Amino acid sequence: MPRLSVSTWSLHRALGPMYHPSKSDPDRLIPHAEMPAEISLLDVPARISSMDIRTLEICHFHFPRLDAGYYADLRSALEEADVSLFSILIDAGDITRPDSAQREADMAWIRSWLEIAGACGAAHARVIAGDTAITSNGGDLRDHETIRLSAQNLRALAEVGRDCGVRVITENFRALTTQPAPLLAILELCEDEVGLCADFGNYKGSGKYDDLAAILPRADSVHAKAYYPEPGKIDQRDFRHCLDLSRTAGFDGPYSLIFDDVGIEWDNLVELREAVKPYTGAS
């Protein structure tokens, strides 16, 4: 059943710093910048549950620690709040890098995050299909070298994910999938081994709605990202149109609220929640 969800990206100011491995000790995470945090990641499940949102996505860079104790604490926080962890958003790594050594390094790093996703109890992990732009040669995109490389590596990661109890999904995100045709070609080559997160905000211009209509029938999840033509003001007509397209496509998964504008994050999530509610089973 369609349901409400939220991504920690929508709370990145409230969560404070993002984290990355230390150059001197890759096993130690350090903040990108010293930023005050209003809330910790472990507090998020209870906070969103109080808003009647019981599905969560976590961006990989919001983990302040990577150890078994922290994963257990996160699972406990989720269970106590009756919140399910739909996915870990693995927000880096390029599985289509031309340099094979760099590509394999990225693949190894993504594999480590699939293991983390499994340890945290996530049902899915989103992997970027590729950050390599392509030029169509006019032939079948399924024969394009970069498309085939992306699909091959996604399928390999999907196998790792299955061993971890995690389904790999990708997204209309970054250079390779800025148009629906390459994305659909990749998914076809993956033969249902890889799912899809469809992001409302990642297609632009006059073809936006046609592009979304092309991919939404394949979507396991939706990033319900609104467009703000003016600071703090949602383009309600655009947002409803995107939601209507998802309903027409028979979408039956989580609508993850994505806020990325000025203003108080919690207040804006409430506004997004109320706009999306009629498209879910929530009363």
FENMOZI-V501190 format. One line per field, one symbol per residue. phi: phi as a letter, one per 20 degrees, with the letter a starting at -180 (. if undefined). A space follows every 50 residues. Layout:
phi->???
//
This chain:
phi->.gbebbdfgfcfffenfedbfffebgedecffbfcfdebegfefgfffff emdcccdcfgfefebcbgffffffffffffeldeefbdeeebncfdgfff ffffffffffgfffffgffenfecbedffqddfcdfenefffefgfffff fgffffffffggfemceeccbfbmgfdfcffffffffffflmfcebdddg eedcmfegffffffdffefebceededdfcgmcffffffffffffffgfm gccfeefddbbfofffffffffgffegfecefe
//
